[in-house]
Amino acid sequence: MPLYYTIAEAAELLRLTQNTVREYIKRGLLSAVNFGIRKQRIAHEEVDRYNRERRKPGNTTNRKQSDARVKTIRSMEKSIHPRYAPK
């Protein structure tokens, strides 16, 4: 089962606002899965895909920044509700 993020978690990972994430879902730039009324979740793979496509060629990332981001993602994955965690 894939890992899913709430809109708030995805917004933090993507460094966007929650409203922007919702707008991107409406426009089809991000895909989300409905888990009931008003409960949308975004797959981990979708967050990765968006980050890969958003990067521009020749753009070098700061190593410290990317390491901090990896730690943030790992800590968020640990704190995700067990219902949405991979089994």
C-alpha positions as CSV (number, residue, x, y, z in Angstrom):
1,M,0.0,0.0,0.0
2,P,1.5,3.4,-1.0
3,L,2.2,6.1,1.5
4,Y,-0.3,9.0,1.5
5,Y,0.1,12.6,2.7
6,T,-2.6,15.0,3.8
7,I,-2.8,18.3,2.0
8,A,-1.1,20.0,4.8
9,E,1.8,17.5,4.8
10,A,2.1,17.6,1.1
11,A,2.2,21.4,1.1
12,E,5.0,21.4,3.7
13,L,7.0,18.9,1.6
14,L,6.4,20.8,-1.6
15,R,7.0,24.2,0.1
16,L,3.6,25.4,-1.1
17,T,0.6,26.7,0.7
18,Q,-2.4,24.4,1.3
19,N,-4.5,26.5,-1.0
20,T,-1.9,26.2,-3.7
21,V,-1.9,22.4,-3.4
22,R,-5.7,22.3,-3.6
23,E,-5.6,24.6,-6.7
24,Y,-3.0,22.3,-8.3
25,I,-5.2,19.3,-7.6
26,K,-8.2,21.1,-9.3
27,R,-6.0,22.0,-12.3
28,G,-4.7,18.5,-12.6
29,L,-1.0,19.4,-11.8
30,L,-1.2,17.1,-8.8
31,S,-3.3,14.0,-8.5
32,A,-5.1,13.1,-5.3
33,V,-7.1,10.2,-4.0
34,N,-10.4,10.7,-2.2
35,F,-10.8,8.8,1.1
36,G,-14.3,10.0,1.7
37,I,-16.0,13.4,1.8
38,R,-13.4,16.2,2.1
39,K,-10.6,13.7,2.8
40,Q,-8.1,13.9,-0.1
41,R,-4.7,12.3,0.2
42,I,-1.7,12.7,-2.1
43,A,0.5,9.7,-2.8
44,H,4.2,9.9,-1.9
45,E,5.1,9.0,-5.6
46,E,3.1,12.0,-6.7
47,V,5.0,14.4,-4.4
48,D,8.3,13.0,-5.8
49,R,7.1,13.3,-9.4
50,Y,6.1,16.9,-8.9
51,N,9.4,17.7,-7.2
52,R,11.4,16.1,-10.1
53,E,9.4,17.9,-12.8
54,R,9.7,21.3,-11.0
55,R,13.5,21.2,-10.9
56,K,15.2,23.0,-13.7
57,P,18.2,21.5,-15.6
58,G,21.5,22.9,-14.4
59,N,20.1,23.9,-11.0
60,T,22.4,22.7,-8.3
61,T,20.9,22.1,-4.9
62,N,22.5,22.9,-1.6
63,R,23.6,19.7,0.1
64,K,22.7,20.8,3.6
65,Q,19.2,21.9,2.4
66,S,18.5,18.6,0.7
67,D,19.8,16.6,3.8
68,A,17.5,18.6,6.0
69,R,14.6,18.0,3.6
70,V,15.3,14.2,3.7
71,K,15.2,14.3,7.5
72,T,12.0,16.2,7.4
73,I,10.4,13.7,5.1
74,R,11.5,10.8,7.2
75,S,10.2,12.4,10.4
76,M,6.9,13.1,8.7
77,E,6.6,9.6,7.5
78,K,7.1,8.3,11.1
79,S,4.3,10.6,12.4
80,I,1.7,9.7,9.8
81,H,-1.4,8.1,11.1
82,P,-1.1,4.3,11.1
83,R,-4.2,4.1,8.9
84,Y,-2.4,5.8,6.0
85,A,1.0,4.2,6.6
86,P,2.3,1.4,4.3
87,K,1.7,-2.1,5.6
